């Protein structure tokens, strides 16, 4: 059961903060007790899961709040007593309400339509003929300054559709790395998808998920599909964590399509499928003739989706009724 960290930390006279530098929504930050010389609240504690992570030293992390509290109060018995006294009930966002993507740093970025290069990159280099409309629909951002300068910024959500961080795709050759991910303690539990499409797809009760690797893959599918009960979700890598499993459990899709890039070993695909559990209806799919879903021409997205759904409906008859 989650812990009410703020009054607990007050009771043992440990300073904390939940806004400003190094802080993320849903986390309480303290000076890292494992570092010993942390000057600026680098250890973030998840209010929901109790997982803690230090932004200075990524070896300082864990899931056991008793270990963290024992380090703070120098007593295992007292640590366990504190946990017992300050356990609470965590109330997740209702799935009956539309998601409210809000993040103070994210809200300061400009819409990517403000950058002619971002629009040109999506339209001419990545095959989005209506690039400006896609940017506005997906809410993609851009900034001319800072570490994320001149990148197309994609929001990253946790399984309750709270905007926690972002990843940026370089729109120019001079930007350096193709993707830059804004640091977050639970970055491997976050995904990219289109919040607006999420609301439509979950309202049908017949949702199908297409899990892809990169945000550009998900953007292409969500922008040009004509089936509102299909939602593409980018894992931003192939790590399948507890947070991402919770995402699928909360969304309860009638079927999940796992679409990985060309060249990904079959063993990797099978490992992800196994992690989803025996009760999950999953089909592995590839994009024939293209490296990944982002390379599919926009006018071929729907025929491709209809084909993979029709084929999967042989083993899952509910898909035929959902098309």
N, C-alpha and C positions, 0 to 999 in steps of 0.2 A: 504494500500500500504506500502511496506517495507520502512525503514528509513536508510539513509546513516549515520551510527552511528559515524564513525571516525571523519569526519569534524564537526559533531554536537558537539561531546564531546570536540574537540579542541576549538570550539567557546565559550564554557562555562568553559574552563580551567580545565577539568576533565581528569586526567591521565588515559590512557588505554593501554592494550597490547593484542596481538592476537597470541602469541606463548609463549612457555615455560611452567612452572608449572601452573596447574589449567586451562590451555587453551585447547579448542577443536576446530577442524576445523569448520568454519562457525559461530564462536562466537567472540565477542569482550568483554574483561573482564575489569572491573573497581573495585575499592575498594567498598565493599558493603555499601551503605549509610544507610541501615536499621540496620546493625550491630553497626555502630558508631565507632568501633575500629579495622576495618579490615586492617591488615598490608600487605596483599599480593593478591590483585585483585581476590577476591573469587566470585564476582558476574558476571556470564556469560550472555551475551545478544545475542540472536539468531538474526543474520542479516536477516534471511528470515521471521521469524514470529514475532519478537519483544519480545518473551517470555524471561523472565529473571529468573535466579535461583542462589541462593547463595550456595556454596559448604560447607560453615561453618554451616549454619543454614537453614535447608530445609523448614522452615516456611516463609523464605524471598523469595517469588517467585510471579510471576503474568504474565498476558498477556497484561496489559494496560500500554503502554509506557508513557502515560501522567502522570500516578501515579508515575512512576520511575523518570521522569524528574521534576515533581513538587517537589519531595523530594530533588532533586539535586539543583534546582534553587529557591526554596521557593516561587514559584508563578505558579498558575494554568494557568493564561493567558499567561505567558511567555512560559510555557511548551507546550501549544497548538500551539503557534506561531512557536516554534522550529520544531515541528512535521510537520507543514505546509511548512516550509522552506527547510527541509532536506528529504522530501519524494523522493523515487527513484523507479526505476523498477528493480526488482530482476530477474536475468537471470538464471534459473535452467539449469543443465546439459542436453544437447541434448540427447534424447533417440535414436537418429540415430547412435550415437557413442557407442562403448563398454564402460562399466564402468571402472573407473580407481581407484581401491582400493589402497589408499595410506594414511599412518598415520605414523608419525615419530616414535612414541613409538612402534607401531606394527611392523614396518620394522626392529626393532632391535631384535625381537624374532627369535629363531631358528625354522626351520621346525620340526614338531613333529616326523619326521623319525629319528631325532638325538637322540631320547629317546627310548631305547629298551622297557622300561616299557609302554610307550604310544602305541607303535606298538603292543605289547603283549596284552594290555588291549582291544584295538579295535578288534584284531584278535580272541583272545581266550575268552574274557569276553562278547563282544558285537556282535559277529557274522559277522565280516568283514573279510572274508578269504584273500582278497587282501589288507590288511590294509595299507601297504606302498603306493600302488597305489592310494588308496582313500585319504590318507593324502596329497599326492602331487597334486592330482586333485582339492581338496577342499582348499588347501593352509593352512591347520591347523598348528598352531604354538605351541611352547613349550619354557620354560625357566627354568634353574636350580636354579635361584635366585629370591628373591623378593616375593611380595605378591602372585604372580601367579605361584610360583615354583611348578614344577611337576604336572601341569595341562595341559590337552589338550585344547588349546585356539581356540575359534570359533570367527570369525570376526562378528561384528554387524553393519548393514547398516541402513541409513535413506532411505526415499522413492525415493531419487535420486541415490541410490546405491553408496553413499559416505561412506567409512569406518570410523565410528565415535568412536567405542569402541569395547569391546570384552567380552566374558564370558568364564570362564574356568571350565572344568569338571575334578574333581579329578581322577587321574589314580592310586592312592594308597589309602589304608585305613587310613594312617596316616596323610593325607592332611587336614582333618577336614571336613568342609561343602562340600557337593557334588558339588555344583556350586558356583562360586564366580564371580560376575559381576563387571567389572571395572566401577567406577562411571562416570556418564555423566548426564548433566542437563536434557536431554530429553530421558532418558533411556527407558521409556515406549513407546516411538515412534520408537524404533529401532527394527530390526528383524535380524535373521540369515537366510541366504540362500547361495547357491553356485553361486558366481559371474559368473563363466564360463557357468554354466547351464542357468543362467538368460539371457545371451546374445543369446543362442541358442533358448530358449523358446519364447522370445519376437520377434525373427525374423520370426516366423511362422505365426503370426497374428491370431493364434487359441489357445492361451495360456489358460491352466487350472491350477489353483492354488490349492495346498493342504495345508491348514493352520493347523499346529500342534503346540503342546505346547513347546517342548524342541528341542534344536539343534541336539541332537543325533537322534531324530525321523526324522528330515529333512535330516540329513546326510545319513541315511539308505535308505530313499526313493530316493534321488537324485543319490546315488551311484549305485543303482541296477535297476532303471526304464529303459525301453528301448524306451520310448516315449519322444522325445525331447521337445514336446510342453506341458509337465507336469512339474511343478516346485513346490517343497515343500518349504515352508517358515515357520520358527519357530518364534512364538510370544514371546518366553522366558517368559511365563506367559500368563494369560488370559485377561489382561487389553487391551481393544480395544480403542485406542486413536485417536485423529484427525490425527496425523502423519501416523498411520497405515491405516486409511481410505483413506488418500491421496495416499498411496502406491497402494491400489487397484484401485483408480480412474486413476492413471497414467498408471498402467499396463493394465487396461481394459481387464481382463480375460473374456473368454466366459462363464466360470463357475468356482465357488469356492467351494471346499470341505472343510468343517470344521471338522477336526478329533481331538477330545479331548480324554484325557486319561480315562481309566476305573475308575469309581467312581465319575467323575465330574457330579454334579447334572444337570438334564435336564433343570432346570430353568436357569442355567448359560449359557448353550448352546443356549437357546432361546434368552437370553438377547444379546449375541454376534450377533446372526443372525439378530435381530431387529436393532442393531446398524449399520449393513451393509447397510441397506436401502432397500426399496421395489423394487428398480430398479435393484438390484444385484441378479443374479442367484446363489443361494446357496443351498447346500445339506449338512446336518449333517450326518457324518458317524462314525462308530465305528470299532475297530479291533477285530473281534470275536476270542475269545480264547487266546488273548494276552492283557497284561496290556496297552501297547502303541505300536506305529508304530516301535519303535526301537527294539522291541522284535520279530518282524516278521523275520523268516529266510530269508536270502538274495534271495533264489531261489523262494520265495513265493510273493515277492513284485509285480512283474508284473501281475500274476494271480489276486491278490487282487485289484490292480488298475484297471485292465480291467473289473473286476466284478462291482466295484462301478461306473465306468463311464458308463457301459452298462445299469445299473439300473437307473442312473440319466438321461440317454438319452431319457427315456420315457417322462420326463417333459421338457427336453431341447434337441430337435432334432439336434441342431448344434453339439452336442457331438458325435453323431454317425458318422457324416462326418469328425470329427477331429481325430478319432481313427486311 
